[in-house]
Amino acid sequence: MTPKKTELQIDFKEGRGYTKDDWDEVSDNPEWTEEDFKKARPFAEVFPEFAESIRRSRGRPAVESPKRQISLRLDPDVIDAFKATGKGWQGRINDALRKAAKLD
């Protein structure tokens, strides 16, 4: 049986994402005291530049005019026809709508 994430793991168990050497390397870390928790500061406060670089590097780059998500009901045969053309079918629907609206 796999231990719950909330259970304290006292002994090394294989298959948990680390090696026995990793386990031995950190096995002498002392338990945190109430005082340790009181002194603790948020990661972004201790390493602001690193935290900012992580924040900036996540996700897609910002675009000038981002697309908006909407809910649209289409006939099943229309969806099937676009899906049959392969990956990128939603973009092709967008292109067809732009053409119909005379935006291209």
C-alpha positions as CSV (number, residue, x, y, z in Angstrom):
1,M,0.0,0.0,0.0
2,T,1.3,3.4,-1.0
3,P,1.4,5.8,2.0
4,K,-0.8,8.9,1.9
5,K,1.0,12.2,1.2
6,T,0.1,13.4,4.7
7,E,1.8,10.4,6.4
8,L,5.3,10.9,7.8
9,Q,7.7,8.7,6.0
10,I,10.4,7.4,8.4
11,D,12.1,4.7,6.3
12,F,13.3,4.8,2.7
13,K,10.9,3.2,0.1
14,E,11.8,2.7,-3.5
15,G,9.8,4.1,-6.4
16,R,9.1,7.5,-4.7
17,G,11.2,9.6,-7.1
18,Y,14.5,9.6,-5.3
19,T,17.3,7.2,-4.6
20,K,18.6,5.7,-1.4
21,D,21.6,8.0,-1.6
22,D,19.2,11.0,-1.8
23,W,17.4,9.7,1.2
24,D,20.6,9.3,3.2
25,E,21.8,12.7,2.2
26,V,18.8,14.5,3.8
27,S,18.0,12.0,6.6
28,D,19.8,14.0,9.2
29,N,17.8,17.2,8.7
30,P,16.3,18.3,12.0
31,E,12.6,18.7,12.6
32,W,11.4,22.3,12.3
33,T,10.5,23.9,15.6
34,E,7.7,26.5,16.2
35,E,10.5,29.1,16.2
36,D,11.7,28.0,12.8
37,F,8.2,28.3,11.3
38,K,7.9,31.8,12.8
39,K,11.2,32.9,11.2
40,A,10.4,31.4,7.8
41,R,9.8,33.9,5.0
42,P,8.2,33.4,1.6
43,F,10.4,32.2,-1.3
44,A,9.7,35.4,-3.3
45,E,10.8,37.6,-0.4
46,V,14.1,35.7,0.1
47,F,14.9,35.3,-3.6
48,P,13.0,38.1,-5.4
49,E,15.0,38.1,-8.7
50,F,14.7,34.3,-9.0
51,A,11.0,34.3,-8.2
52,E,10.4,37.0,-10.8
53,S,12.4,35.0,-13.5
54,I,10.2,32.0,-12.8
55,R,7.0,34.0,-13.0
56,R,8.1,35.6,-16.3
57,S,9.1,32.4,-17.9
58,R,5.8,30.6,-17.4
59,G,3.2,30.2,-20.1
60,R,3.0,31.7,-23.6
61,P,4.4,35.1,-24.4
62,A,1.8,37.9,-24.2
63,V,0.2,38.8,-27.5
64,E,-1.1,42.2,-28.6
65,S,-4.6,41.0,-29.4
66,P,-5.3,37.8,-27.5
67,K,-8.1,35.5,-28.7
68,R,-11.1,35.3,-26.4
69,Q,-12.8,32.0,-25.3
70,I,-16.5,31.8,-26.0
71,S,-19.1,29.1,-26.1
72,L,-20.5,28.5,-29.5
73,R,-23.0,25.9,-30.7
74,L,-22.4,24.4,-34.1
75,D,-24.1,21.6,-36.0
76,P,-22.4,18.3,-35.5
77,D,-21.7,17.8,-39.2
78,V,-19.9,21.2,-39.4
79,I,-17.7,20.2,-36.4
80,D,-17.0,16.7,-37.9
81,A,-16.0,18.2,-41.2
82,F,-13.5,20.6,-39.6
83,K,-12.1,17.9,-37.3
84,A,-11.7,15.5,-40.3
85,T,-9.1,18.0,-41.7
86,G,-6.8,17.2,-38.7
87,K,-5.0,19.2,-36.1
88,G,-5.7,22.9,-36.0
89,W,-9.3,22.6,-37.0
90,Q,-10.4,25.3,-34.5
91,G,-8.0,27.7,-36.2
92,R,-9.6,26.8,-39.5
93,I,-13.0,27.5,-38.1
94,N,-11.7,30.9,-37.0
95,D,-10.3,31.6,-40.5
96,A,-13.6,30.6,-42.1
97,L,-15.5,32.9,-39.8
98,R,-13.1,35.8,-40.5
99,K,-13.6,35.2,-44.3
100,A,-17.4,35.1,-43.8
101,A,-17.3,38.4,-41.8
102,K,-15.1,39.9,-44.6
103,L,-12.3,40.6,-42.1
104,D,-9.6,39.2,-44.4
